[in-house]
């Protein structure tokens, strides 16, 4: 009875609440990263990557769908990712799995700001979206879509501007019908075809000419970073719960995984910064395992009242500096990313490598800093 009541409660969670949960958590985490002086992808701009994540078909059959042969898709979420800070800054959950991403992006367009650069794939190369960013004073880098892109009233001759890593780069000026401003279209003639057989890649942008065409092409190539984030969400945090049949329950599970991912992303950056000399890439997968194994022991070691003093640390940059101090107790080699390659001498298992002394020193540092 308790389980069914919990599921009924979850089904009442409105998508707007999930959106604010992620947005507000990201806003609170950004100041924590301030002391780290992270590198930026494009100086003078805040980069935002946007893409949709469609949840897989549910294993749970709702009563209304039991007579149907196919499993239902429980929903999807439009996600905004900041690659410089490795945080998901915004989401738009949608209960209708078959709704177009273009139709639910309106809240993101309204919140776009001057000084941002939005990077998106060809699905967002439509007049409504591009003009939405333009009207908000934001910039965009969007791949052109086939023959269904906005109609042009004028386009200049293509002229070569050099090379990028994947091919020759050309540029031209374009103008939309019934619009006064002009934009830039960058064409990359690829050295090797894509997996879908494309030999040319066209990108639209309203960035000023000070940002070169090669730089715009390179920025678009970095769009894979949001795809990598989706893969980590599913593999490390199980964001796609197939037993969640109700749309609101499914998108709640995804939003909760996003919230946990932001915390792990922050800790990953802090640990890498604290051990820069080792040049180690920390794995969110091993970090998630660390949390699973150490959580109950840490909560037993630190009584609930200990955590109350941490609320005072959320003033200014104190929390970020404290996390850097604590991160020096972590051995990054134990939680580093494992690359495939030639076989090496067998190392200890992950469980063996996380010794009791490591846990004790890390927990002791937390306790001493909090008291």
Steps between C-alpha positions, in 0.01 A plus 500: 500500500786735587669436164183578303450817703856609422446438130175699509685785666776492239240510224384836633841663460459782249770550232534866602623389843767279342615786282544730799672225697778473241522873427524605863752230585725607212476864609618400849789291367644762265643721782668193650702460177608866496830450691617240248554743208383246243601548133230626264414367157439843347639797698237766564207262450309242703456186289170310518443169321140388457366160399214264577513175694224250420429238765479139378180298482368409843477142624200596716170485314245762595139384516402709200774339290478135599304419185774648278785291365776758534641644821440866567767770493467682834633842398806703413697796631671794333834554674733803513864419574784734595818328372736741677361420846374150412158583644147453371361850546139452385252239381153493345326172595222387266240234574418456130776282360395578145503879530764669287797653679432818302158540661622481861807724470303822558591528874869472413472772236337731751783447749783540246725795579748728331851359520388140450583278203253218437627196310239265354456238231298522179162442671514856633579669169155658472397865484317501835800372693769704324299822520422424864870499587560805281225701670644421843843625399649149518725342235460158343692233309254265331547242227294549186230244435451363148247697296274593792706784641354856503466651154772745398459823310869545428826309526843622398769303322690244705861594564773285659624595847743216574482159660372346818592159635249314281509685168502818293294789638298747292274786603221712355242756615131409501176689560159364597185596317315789666789561740751785499804348672757280329656184638799287412501156341816294541552202275747227589599276209597190688814299432303184579122443479297474818338175610185608311698572182505882520800662334407858591388650825329840508470705816299816565617758751443861602831532683698814410779482243757519781424132557656328200322244285750230598426568866125469437556168322711374790236612751231303319723192502498518880126433505585135568567601861129514579460153345777376727318652796182309405699176485646559847155581635363167383804281573610650833174625652231284332301797374282280278286291736309262275251402771366856518193484280331825598648801315529720809674226694741436212604863453534534880748212496697669222500839676621339823788340311587840350507652847736226623714537188555871569630418847736233364615732221591765755693251714677364191622849409609575857703177527666555162586858598643389834732255322585691182859379504385141444287589194245232584145489363262397777221254418145585608427126491756421770395807695139379498619160627698678772187678617300177501760319710598779740167674560358289782834475680554875476152576631573270795834669563355852476182562703218700335572816700849517347355591163315802638823701513545450123208731436716790617761420236270604216609862537734626228769268368567317827348169393703477179825570684412245769423232240842560345656445840307178557572373147873486576427197722370307199731283293387581142674190364240289678208662319658592167354415161622166367598514133491198276836400359784250539463281803690608809582314822178430685425761765297463813126509465323827558358372829845398621657830398260704713657413831354574837777752567403696188137512610599592854730787399242641259219479755723649769581797275129561446428483870787730600403755234134495601555538873 
